[in-house]
Amino acid sequence: MRSFERPHHLRSHLLDKTVEFTGTLHEVRKRASFLAPLSCSCLVNVKNIRQIDLRKREVIFVTGQSESFSKRASKNI
């Protein structure tokens, strides 16, 4: 799940589709404790991570998509 250019609009990438809705990452994290912060603008379900590249600070998901993560987030994933 990622926030994007419009304030309080979130985009969630599911295995088979993408869903957009309003809210904040903080609100989502309260309701979905299984999501881990990857950066200040991204939450992930760690069960959907296939590979972690610590050198590049990047995760690769089961769908093949990749996302960078912050140094601070490395302890969460």
N, C-alpha and C positions, 0 to 999 in steps of 0.2 A: 504494500500500500504506500502510495506516495502522494505528497501534496504537490500541487503544480501552480502555474502562474496566477490563477484567480484565487483570491483569499477565501479560505474556508471551503475550498473544493478539493476533494480527494479522489484519487484514481486507484482502484484496486485491480491488480492483475491476477486473475484466477487462472487455473490450469487451461480452461477452454475459452475464456472471454475476459473482457475488461469492463469494469463497472465504475461509473462516476457518481459521486454523491457529495452532499455538503456535511461539514463537521470539522473537527480538528483532530490531529494525530493524538493529542493528549486524551481527548474523549474516547477515541477508539482504543487506545492502550488500556484505559481503565476497564473497559468492557471486555476486551479480548486480551487477557494476560498472557496468552500463548504467543503473541506477537512480540518480537524483539526489535529494538531500535537498531537500524543499520547506519543511520546518520540522523541529523536533525530534521530531515524531511522525508524519511523512509522507515517503515516498519515491515518486518518480514516474518513469515512462518518458517522457523528453522527446519521443520520437517520437509520443506520443499527445496532445501539447499542440497545440491548434488556434490559440489566441490567448493573448497575455499582456497584461494591463492593469497597467502599472507604477504608474499613479496610485492604483488601488485595491489594488495588490499582490495580484492574483488571476490565476490561470490558468484557462482554459476548455479542457476536453478534447474530443476528437473525439466523445465520447458526449453532450456537452452539460453534463456535470457541471462544477462549478467548485470551486476550492479556494484559500484564501488562502495566501500565502507570506510568510516573514520577510524583512526587509531583507537579512540576511546570505545568504539562499538565492538572492537575485536574480542573483548571479554564477554560480550553478550551472545556471540554466535558460536 
